[in-house]
Amino acid sequence: MTTHRVQAPVIGEGEKPTGPASYFPAIERTYDRPVQDWLDMAADALETRTHMEVVGMLKQEHGLGHGHANAVVAYVRAAQDS
């Protein structure tokens, strides 16, 4: 577990998330992996890489689409900035 952990939002049944989190249900369905895994990966990578470098890494190394990768990174950055 990372020391800079960003918690995934809890999205209730019938609840419609907004912003980057609106992508999270589709990310979990598409890549069959909890969104928390992607958030942790992005948080780790953001220690030494820029936003777009992390987006590129998620796309190239893990097969995420651009919108999904960008949503994960944007969510982590927003949480770390708050």
MARVOMI-112080 format. One record per residue (C-alpha): residue in three letters; chain; x, y, z. Coordinates in steps of 0.2 Angstrom, whole numbers, plus 2048, in hexadecimal, padded with zeros to 3 digits. Example, Ala and Ser with C-alpha at 12.3 -4.5 7.8 and 13.67 -1.06 7.14 Angstrom:
BEGIN
ATOM   rest   kette   east   north    up
ATOM    ala       A    83E     7EA   827
ATOM    ser       A    844     7FB   824
//
This chain:
BEGIN
ATOM   rest   kette   east   north    up
ATOM    met       A    800     800   800
ATOM    thr       A    806     811   7FC
ATOM    thr       A    809     81F   809
ATOM    his       A    800     82B   7FD
ATOM    arg       A    7F1     820   7FB
ATOM    val       A    7E2     828   7F3
ATOM    gln       A    7D2     81F   7F7
ATOM    ala       A    7C6     81A   7EA
ATOM    pro       A    7B5     822   7EC
ATOM    val       A    7A7     817   7F2
ATOM    ile       A    799     817   7E5
ATOM    gly       A    789     811   7EB
ATOM    glu       A    77C     807   7E1
ATOM    gly       A    773     813   7D5
ATOM    glu       A    77F     821   7D9
ATOM    lys       A    786     82B   7CB
ATOM    pro       A    798     831   7CE
ATOM    thr       A    79E     841   7C6
ATOM    gly       A    7AF     847   7BF
ATOM    pro       A    7BD     83A   7BD
ATOM    ala       A    7B4     82E   7C9
ATOM    ser       A    7A6     82C   7BC
ATOM    tyr       A    7B2     821   7B2
ATOM    phe       A    7B6     815   7C1
ATOM    pro       A    7A8     809   7BF
ATOM    ala       A    7AC     806   7AC
ATOM    ile       A    7BF     805   7B0
ATOM    glu       A    7BB     7F7   7BD
ATOM    arg       A    7B0     7EE   7B0
ATOM    thr       A    7BC     7F0   7A1
ATOM    tyr       A    7CC     7EB   7AA
ATOM    asp       A    7C5     7DF   7B7
ATOM    arg       A    7D0     7E7   7C5
ATOM    pro       A    7CA     7F2   7D3
ATOM    val       A    7CC     805   7D0
ATOM    gln       A    7D6     806   7E0
ATOM    asp       A    7E4     7FC   7D8
ATOM    trp       A    7E5     809   7CA
ATOM    leu       A    7E5     818   7D6
ATOM    asp       A    7F3     810   7E0
ATOM    met       A    7FD     80D   7D0
ATOM    ala       A    7FA     81F   7CA
ATOM    ala       A    7FE     827   7DB
ATOM    asp       A    80F     81D   7DC
ATOM    ala       A    813     822   7CA
ATOM    leu       A    80F     835   7CD
ATOM    glu       A    81D     835   7DA
ATOM    thr       A    82A     836   7CB
ATOM    arg       A    81F     839   7BB
ATOM    thr       A    814     846   7B4
ATOM    his       A    801     844   7B2
ATOM    met       A    803     840   79F
ATOM    glu       A    812     834   7A2
ATOM    val       A    807     82A   7AE
ATOM    val       A    7F8     82A   7A2
ATOM    gly       A    804     824   795
ATOM    met       A    80B     816   7A1
ATOM    leu       A    7F9     810   7A5
ATOM    lys       A    7F5     810   793
ATOM    gln       A    805     807   78D
ATOM    glu       A    809     7FB   79B
ATOM    his       A    7F7     7F7   7A1
ATOM    gly       A    7EC     7FA   791
ATOM    leu       A    7E1     807   798
ATOM    gly       A    7D8     812   78C
ATOM    his       A    7DD     825   78C
ATOM    gly       A    7CD     82B   795
ATOM    his       A    7CE     81E   7A2
ATOM    ala       A    7E1     821   7A6
ATOM    asn       A    7DE     834   7A6
ATOM    ala       A    7CF     832   7B2
ATOM    val       A    7DA     827   7BE
ATOM    val       A    7E8     833   7BE
ATOM    ala       A    7DD     843   7BF
ATOM    tyr       A    7D4     83B   7CE
ATOM    val       A    7E4     838   7D7
ATOM    arg       A    7EB     849   7D4
ATOM    ala       A    7DC     852   7DA
ATOM    ala       A    7DB     848   7EA
ATOM    gln       A    7EE     84B   7ED
ATOM    asp       A    7EB     85E   7EA
ATOM    ser       A    7DD     85F   7F6
//
